[in-house]
């Protein structure tokens, strides 16, 4: 029998920020994590507001992306490639595998992975939490209730930590992402939208796994390099 999560537990889930280091020079912004389910949410009650990507997935029972010979995860692959290229490091497949396992979204690292919406779901259009999260009547109720506070939270964190770069992926969510950056004027450059917000270069792209992004990672690197005045990043690897 499903036990609903309390308001205290719900607030814990809603206050989750992401994986990595808030002081990282590069932030990756998605709409929401995939997966989810009741068991997943209950494990997430052990998460700190900012988590280490490897530790969090180990708690979730997912070790294949970090242990042994790590499986390269499709979305993380693009992030790893971009970070390696922006740090003037080799970006071959094995370097990507190693970066994903050892550096991406890690405490004290050079990347921060955040989602606009904090609760994971298997698909963007689904809401399977009627019993475990009765605080929300529907997916639409969840979005309309949580999104304004979430935008304010992430905007305040970006104002405080001033990342050099924010890459938001998923073209259908560009308008949502732009709400984080009031006053920013975006310039469409090919498949990308580029803007400057305070001290942060903002680049919006298609989803890293979308067919429209095939062959677009290197052009994305070039766009970032042409707009950011504080490159290359300095790797925090000893």
N, C-alpha and C positions, 0 to 999 in steps of 0.2 A: 504494500500500500504506500503510495506516495505521500510523504510528509511535506507540507509547504515550508518554504524557507521563511524565517522570521524577518521582520523589517530590519533588524540589526544585521542579519546575514546578507540581506539584499543590499544594504548600504555598503557592506564590505565589498561585494561584487562590483557595485557601481563606482567605487572609488579606486578600482584598479587602474593604473596608468599604463603600464607596459613593461617591456623587457630591455634591460641594458643599463645605461647611465644617463641621467638627466643632463649631465655636463658634456655629453658626447657632441662632437661637431656636426654629426649627421643624424637626422631623425627620419624614419620611414613611417608614413601615415597611410593606414588602410581604413576601410569602413568598419569591419568587424572580423573577428577570428572565425574560422570554420570549426566544424566539430560540435562540441557542446553536448548537451544531454544532462540529465539530473546528476548522474554520478560525477561527471566532469565538473559541474558547478559546485558540488559538495567538496571536491578536492581543492578547488580554487579558494575555499574559505581559509586554506592554509597559506595562501599567497600573501606576500607583502605588497604594498601599493606599487613599488617598483621591484620587479623580479629579475633574476638571472635566467636566461632562456633555457640553459641546460638543466638547472635545478628545478625549474617549474615543470618542464616536461618529464623529468625523472619522477616528480611527485605524481604526475598524471599517468605514469606507467609507460611513457613513450621514450625509448632510449635509442632508437635506430638512427636518429639524426646526429647523435653525439658520440655514441660508444662504438667500439670495434672499428670496422670500416664504415664510416657514416654514410647513410643514404643521402644523396643531395635532394633537398626539398625544392620544388619548382619555384616557389615565390622567393625563398631565401637565396636560391642560386643567383637571381638577378641582383639582390642586395649585396651579396658577397662580391660579385663581379664588379659592381659599381665602386664599392669601398676599396677593393684592391687597385683598381685603375686610378681612383682619385688619390691614392697614397703612393702612386708610381711603383707598385709591386706587381709581380707576375700574376696573371689572372687566368691561367690554364685550369683545366678541370680539377686536377689534384690540389692546386692552390685554393680553388673555390671550396672544395670538400673540407680542407683543413681550416679555412677561415670560418666556414659555417659552424664547424664543430667546436672551435676553440675561441672564436672572437665575436661572432655575430650576437648581438643582444646580451653580452656578458657584463657583469659588474666591472666597473672601471675601464670599460672598452670605449671604442670610438663610434658606436652606433646605438640608437635608441629606437625601439619598435613600438609604436603606439597605434591604437585603433580609435576611430571616432566614437564608436559605440562599444561598451565594455563587455557585453554578454555574448559569448560565442554561440553561433547557430550553424546547423549543417548547410543551410541555404539562405540567401538574403531574403527570400520571400516567405520563409516559414517562421512559425512561432509555435513551438511544441511545449510551452511552459505554462499552460493554463492551470495545471494542478500544482506544480512546484513553485510558481511565481504568480499566485492569484492577485497580487497587487496590481497587475496589468491585465486589462480585459482582452487585449489583442496585441498583435505586433505593432499596429498603428498607434495604440495607446502607449506602448513602450517607447517608441521613437519620439512621439510628441512630448512625452513627459520628461524623458531623460536627455534628449539631444541638446536643448538650450543650456542646461547646467554643464553638460559635458564640453560644449564649445567654450564656455567661460573658463572651465578648469584648464583645458589644454592651452587656451590662449594665454592665461596667466602664467602657466609654466613656461611657455615659449618666451614671454616677455621677461621672465626672471632669468632663464638660462641662456637665451639668445643663441640657439644653434646656428651654425654657419649655413646649414642647408636643411631644407625639409623637402622630401620627395613624397608626394601623395599619388597613389596608384589606384586606378579604377576610374575610367573616364566618366562613367555614369554618375559618379559621386563628386565631380569637380565643383559643382555649385555648393554642395555641402561643405567641402573642404575650404572653399573661398570664404565661408562665414567665419573661419578662424582668423582671417587676415583682413580686418576692416581697412578700407581705403586703398588696398592693393590694386593696382591696375595690371592686369595680365596681358601678355603679348603671346599670341599663338604663333609658335614656330614649328611648322610641320605637325607632327602628332603630339606636340607638347605645348603646355601653357606655362609661361615663365613670368615671374614677377619678383619684386623686392618688397619685403615687409620689414620695417625697422632695419636691423642688421642681418636679416635672414634672407637668403636666396631661396625662393619657393619654385619648385618645378613639379607640375602635375603631368601625369602620364596615363596611358592605358594600363590595365592590370598586367602585371608582369607575366602572367600565364596566358594572356589573350593572344590570339593569332595576329592581331594588329601590331603586336610588339615584336614579332619575329624580325630579327636583324636590326632592332632599334636600340639595343643597349649601348653600342659604341657611339651612335649619334647622340644618345642621351648624355654620355660622358662628355662629349664635345660641347654640348649646350651648357652643361653645368660649368665646365672649365672656362667657357667664354663669359659667364656671368658672375661667377664667384671670384672675389678679389683675394680670398684667403686660402687658396689652394697652392700646392697639394696639402691634404690633411697630413698630420704627423701621426704615424702609427704609434699606439701606446704599448705595442708589444716590446718586451724587454729584449 
